[in-house]
Amino acid sequence: MRCGRVLMLAVVLAGVSGPAGAQSGTRPVAVIELFTSQGCSSCPPADRLLGELAKNASLITLSLSVDYWDHLGWKDSLASPRHTKRQWAYSRSQGTSGVYTPQAIINGVVGVVGSDRKEIEAAIARTRDGAMTVPVRLALDGDAITVSVADGNSGAAPADLWLCGVTRSASVEIRRGENRGRNITYVNVGRHWAKVGTWSGKSATWSVPASTIAVPGVDSVIAILQRGSDDKPGPILGAAAAMMH
């Protein structure tokens, strides 16, 4: 069964190699957010593809499990209502009528089928000029996470700086639902988000305790500089990733 589009009125939202591919210090060309679900039989090919893309040092990848397919017989053990909310926010930003899995959002601006490598590659090429233009550096020093953002085009500001705590690899045995009997490995699983600050267009540095995103299972961190708002996200201007341990 293909887990297709969910109409806006039909859903009530519930209140590998290095981390995420690109390493801190490597200038990434794209952030790929895969909205996926353990309860959707169309998602495993997309999950495998994300694992392949995560090996590319020029890409930052995130697996974001949603909870709106939990009624199909299996409660997604990695899902977060926040990921569902984020996918709907992208839908509003891009003027689409609903959400579906698997969906890949490229650089915060283009949504494509998450299992289609050609569509993902084309979306990366289309968004290169308007996204990922601001250098972001991420460093871990003891119990502190430090993020430095360079000067940028004044027209790009303001933009919010986010940290996402990530589990580099999580294998899940699915015992019910559409994927019953499968053991699926998810890479770069988003676990916890925290807003660090707002970038004004001038170079700036933020430092926060690692505990800000260090929920159980988190072993890496991704920094994302993104225009728009939490309710209506825009282009991702820059990003970086680093292992915590």
matplotlib code that plots the C-alpha trace (Angstrom):
import matplotlib.pyplot as plt

x = [0.0, 1.3, 0.8, -0.4, -1.5, -3.4, -6.1, -5.8, -9.2, -8.7, -5.9, -5.9, -2.3, -1.1, -0.4, 26.9, 29.4, 29.8, 26.8, 24.1, 26.7, 28.5, 31.0, 31.5, 34.0, 32.7, 30.5, 27.3, 25.2, 21.9, 19.9, 17.5, 14.7, 12.9, 9.5, 8.9, 6.9, 7.4, 3.7, 3.9, 4.9, 6.1, 8.8, 11.5, 12.9, 13.2, 14.8, 17.4, 18.0, 18.6, 21.2, 23.0, 22.8, 24.1, 27.4, 27.9, 30.0, 28.3, 24.8, 23.2, 20.4, 17.7, 15.1, 12.0, 9.4, 5.8, 2.9, -0.1, 0.0, 0.1, -3.6, -2.5, -1.6, 1.9, 2.9, 6.1, 8.8, 10.8, 7.9, 7.4, 4.4, 6.9, 8.0, 4.3, 3.9, 7.0, 5.8, 2.5, 4.3, 6.2, 3.0, 1.6, 4.9, 4.8, 1.1, 0.3, -2.9, -1.6, 1.3, 2.4, 5.1, 7.8, 8.4, 11.9, 12.1, 15.3, 16.9, 13.6, 12.0, 11.2, 9.2, 9.6, 8.9, 11.5, 12.3, 13.0, 16.7, 16.4, 13.8, 16.0, 19.1, 17.1, 15.8, 19.3, 20.4, 17.3, 17.8, 21.6, 21.4, 18.9, 19.9, 22.9, 24.7, 25.8, 28.7, 27.9, 30.5, 29.7, 32.1, 31.9, 34.1, 33.4, 29.8, 29.3, 28.0, 29.3, 27.8, 29.3, 27.5, 29.3, 28.3, 25.6, 23.5, 21.5, 18.4, 18.7, 18.2, 16.6, 16.9, 16.5, 19.3, 18.2, 20.0, 18.7, 19.9, 20.4, 20.8, 23.1, 21.7, 18.6, 17.4, 13.7, 12.0, 8.4, 6.0, 2.6, 1.1, 2.1, 5.8, 5.2, 8.2, 10.7, 13.8, 14.5, 17.6, 17.0, 20.0, 20.4, 17.1, 16.0, 15.2, 15.0, 15.0, 16.0, 16.1, 19.4, 18.9, 18.1, 20.8, 20.7, 22.9, 26.1, 28.6, 27.7, 28.5, 26.2, 27.2, 24.8, 25.1, 25.1, 22.2, 20.1, 19.6, 21.1, 18.1, 18.6, 20.0, 21.4, 25.0, 25.3, 24.1, 23.0, 22.8, 20.3, 20.0, 16.6, 14.5, 10.8, 9.2, 8.4, 4.9, 6.0, 9.6, 11.6, 14.9, 17.7, 20.6, 23.3, 23.9, 26.6, 26.9, 29.1, 29.4, 28.9, 30.5]
y = [0.0, 3.4, 5.8, 8.7, 12.2, 13.1, 15.8, 18.8, 18.3, 14.5, 14.7, 16.0, 16.7, 15.3, 18.2, 4.8, 7.3, 10.6, 12.3, 13.1, 13.0, 16.3, 17.0, 20.3, 22.1, 20.6, 23.1, 21.1, 21.7, 20.4, 19.4, 16.5, 15.9, 12.6, 12.3, 8.6, 6.2, 2.6, 2.1, 2.9, 0.1, 2.7, 4.0, 1.3, 2.1, 5.7, 4.8, 2.7, 5.6, 8.0, 5.7, 5.8, 9.6, 9.9, 8.6, 11.7, 14.2, 17.1, 16.3, 16.6, 14.1, 13.8, 11.0, 12.5, 9.9, 11.2, 9.8, 10.1, 6.5, 5.1, 4.0, 1.4, -1.1, -0.1, 2.8, 4.3, 4.1, 7.0, 9.3, 12.8, 15.1, 17.8, 16.1, 15.9, 19.6, 20.4, 18.5, 20.3, 23.6, 22.8, 22.0, 25.5, 27.2, 25.4, 25.8, 22.0, 20.5, 17.8, 15.6, 12.1, 9.5, 9.1, 12.8, 14.4, 18.2, 19.6, 22.7, 23.7, 24.6, 21.7, 18.5, 15.3, 11.6, 10.4, 7.1, 8.8, 9.4, 11.3, 13.7, 14.3, 15.0, 17.3, 19.2, 19.6, 21.1, 23.5, 24.9, 25.4, 29.1, 30.1, 28.0, 26.9, 30.2, 31.0, 29.2, 27.5, 25.9, 23.6, 22.6, 20.6, 21.5, 19.4, 20.0, 22.9, 23.1, 26.2, 27.4, 30.1, 31.7, 33.9, 37.2, 36.8, 38.7, 41.2, 40.2, 36.7, 37.7, 37.2, 33.5, 31.1, 28.9, 25.4, 22.4, 18.9, 16.0, 13.0, 9.2, 8.1, 4.6, 2.9, -0.6, -1.3, -4.7, -4.0, -6.6, -5.3, -3.2, -2.9, -3.5, -6.5, -8.8, -6.3, -5.0, -1.6, 0.6, 4.3, 6.7, 10.2, 10.1, 13.4, 13.1, 16.6, 20.2, 23.4, 27.0, 28.6, 32.2, 34.5, 35.5, 39.1, 38.7, 39.6, 37.0, 35.7, 32.8, 31.0, 28.5, 26.2, 23.3, 19.9, 18.9, 21.2, 18.4, 15.4, 13.2, 9.4, 8.0, 11.2, 10.8, 13.6, 17.2, 19.1, 22.9, 24.4, 28.1, 28.6, 31.5, 31.8, 30.6, 27.3, 27.5, 28.5, 27.5, 28.8, 28.2, 26.6, 29.0, 26.9, 23.8, 21.7, 18.4, 16.9, 13.7, 14.1, 10.8]
z = [0.0, -0.9, 2.0, -0.1, 0.5, 3.7, 3.1, 5.3, 6.9, 7.5, 10.0, 13.6, 14.5, 17.7, 20.3, 8.5, 8.1, 9.9, 11.4, 8.8, 6.0, 5.9, 8.6, 10.4, 8.3, 5.0, 3.1, 2.4, -0.7, 0.6, 3.6, 3.0, 5.4, 4.9, 6.5, 7.0, 9.1, 10.3, 9.6, 5.9, 3.4, 0.9, 3.2, 3.4, -0.1, 0.9, 4.2, 2.4, -0.1, 2.7, 4.1, 0.8, 0.5, 4.1, 2.9, 0.7, 2.5, 0.7, 2.1, 5.5, 5.9, 8.5, 9.1, 10.6, 11.6, 11.7, 13.8, 11.5, 10.3, 13.8, 13.4, 10.7, 13.4, 14.5, 16.7, 15.3, 18.0, 16.5, 15.7, 17.1, 16.9, 16.2, 12.9, 11.9, 12.7, 10.7, 7.6, 7.7, 8.1, 4.9, 3.2, 4.1, 3.0, -0.4, -1.0, -1.2, 0.0, 2.4, 3.4, 2.6, 3.2, 2.1, 1.4, 1.1, 1.6, 0.0, 1.4, 3.0, -0.3, -2.6, -1.7, -3.7, -3.3, -0.8, -2.6, -6.0, -6.3, -9.6, -8.1, -5.1, -7.2, -9.5, -6.4, -5.1, -8.4, -8.6, -5.1, -5.1, -6.0, -3.3, -0.4, 1.6, 0.9, 4.5, 6.1, 9.4, 11.7, 14.6, 17.3, 20.5, 23.5, 26.5, 27.5, 25.2, 21.6, 19.7, 16.4, 14.3, 11.4, 8.9, 7.3, 4.6, 2.2, 4.2, 2.2, 3.6, 7.2, 9.6, 10.0, 13.0, 14.2, 15.3, 16.8, 16.2, 18.3, 16.1, 16.5, 13.7, 13.4, 14.9, 13.9, 14.6, 14.4, 13.3, 14.6, 13.3, 10.5, 6.9, 7.6, 9.9, 10.1, 8.8, 10.6, 9.3, 9.9, 10.1, 9.8, 11.2, 13.2, 14.5, 18.2, 19.7, 18.4, 20.2, 18.9, 19.7, 18.4, 15.4, 12.9, 11.8, 8.7, 10.5, 11.8, 15.2, 17.6, 20.0, 22.7, 24.5, 26.9, 25.2, 27.4, 25.3, 22.8, 24.6, 25.1, 25.3, 22.1, 20.7, 19.5, 16.9, 16.4, 13.4, 13.2, 10.7, 9.8, 8.2, 7.1, 7.9, 11.1, 12.9, 11.5, 7.9, 7.3, 4.4, 2.7, 4.7, 4.4, 6.0, 8.1, 9.8, 11.6, 14.2, 16.3, 20.0, 20.9]

ax = plt.figure().add_subplot(projection="3d")
ax.plot(x, y, z, "-o")
ax.set_aspect("equal")
plt.show()
